[in-house]
Amino acid sequence: METSIGSHGTSITLEKFIQENTKNDIEFGKLCEEYKKINLYNQFKFDGFPEDRNNYGNSFDIISMNAVNSSNLEEFKQKNLGLITISDNEKLYEILKKVEKLYDKLIWKESEKILKSQLKELSKYEKKNASMFQKFNRFYNSSWTEKIPFKVVIYPIPGSKGNTTATPHINALCVSILTEDKDIIGINGVALHEMCHVLYQNQSKEVQSQLDNYFKENESIYSKQAYTYINEALATALGNGYAYKEMNGKIDESEWYADETINGFAKAIYPQVEDYLQKNKTIDKEFIDKSIQLFSEKFPNSIYNYAQSLNKTIVYYDDFEGNELVNQLDNYFQISNINQSSPILHPYSIESITSNNDNQFFIIDTSQNETLKSLSEYFPEINAIKFEKTPLNLSFIDKKKRTIIMLVLNNKSELDLELKKMKEKQFFNSKQLLQK
């Protein structure tokens, strides 16, 4: 259902397959609309961790883990009690119960035999994966223990080509597989990639604070962006690089990740990652400083790059609901960490504008000139800007060295075109405020 409504982190290939096979199914369309109304994303914060690390948990991860560990929908419903409201839990159960038959017909019955064969091949790497876990856990200096087993689950995407995704949900690693994919070692590397995210997230407060300080003490202008990409780059270098080489006897010469920055950064840091693993060393200041240097050399114009600036950002808006905006952004940019604040001029938004050091992204599509005037108190760069019905892209580096992007629109329907322009342009011109 998450894929059917185009949620963040789901496969475009599987989404298109579902759409093509349900375009005339009015009942399924209604179920998707009902599913969108259920709030599965209740957040909670782990206190005492660095603000620039992902120090939040959410009910969706627990619900996803529950799905992996449930043998049927009844058990799943019982495990979700207390995570979401009783009414939402009942709605979720009823929707999934109706959709299950359709899923079996469209996907599962055709894929079950192939998937079980792929799973059997994957199971051959269990012992090697256990060894990888020990190496990676030591490298990350993580608090995770082998007493808490990881559970890898695979789900099918019909076909031989397309976009696959994988997501970690606590100790449940969910990996999508193309049904005609024969690269079992590559699939195994993806599972280990997701395990690395869990190890990174579960470093102790002390370790996280230490690494956080290493990045912030480094005076390079690239330090902040290297920090936003280090989680994905490490997981890619380890799972798709080192683990693949260990299993296959040679490095994978193809692209490791379907994002230019993550792929490039992962390959740049790979030699020192391999060196640290061979020497049983953990990530230290020397490793972080070298990683920042490598990022700066690989991406010298990154501070003016839209995609890299939006990888970790706060987005401010007035006229969007739920995950509508995040899903739209996800169509154009890979975003690892996004926080949202609405309305734009609410006191908590102003507090974030003045105190948070993350990059700032504004979607202004109502009360445009009044909003610009108010924001000019915090961003004097836009003092002279007036909105006169032509969409504006205002992009600049502010005095706090944050990338600021403001899209001023007549209405939110114009956002898609402006995001498309940003993606095609790639970089903004630092010498002019108004981008062409």
SULWOKA-V223784 format. One record per helix or strand of 2 or more residues. SS is the DSSP state (@ for helix, = for strand). FROM is the first residue (numbers start at 1). TO is the last residue. If there is no record, write none. Layout:
# SULWOKA-V223784
ss=SS from=FROM to=TO
ss=SS from=FROM to=TO
This chain:
# SULWOKA-V223784
ss=@ from=12 to=22
ss=@ from=26 to=36
ss== from=43 to=45
ss== from=56 to=58
ss=@ from=59 to=68
ss=@ from=73 to=79
ss=@ from=86 to=140
ss== from=151 to=157
ss== from=166 to=169
ss== from=172 to=178
ss=@ from=184 to=201
ss=@ from=205 to=217
ss=@ from=223 to=248
ss=@ from=260 to=278
ss=@ from=285 to=298
ss=@ from=302 to=304
ss=@ from=306 to=310
ss== from=312 to=316
ss=@ from=324 to=330
ss== from=337 to=341
ss=@ from=347 to=355
ss== from=359 to=364
ss=@ from=368 to=375
ss=@ from=380 to=382
ss== from=392 to=397
ss== from=403 to=408
ss=@ from=412 to=425
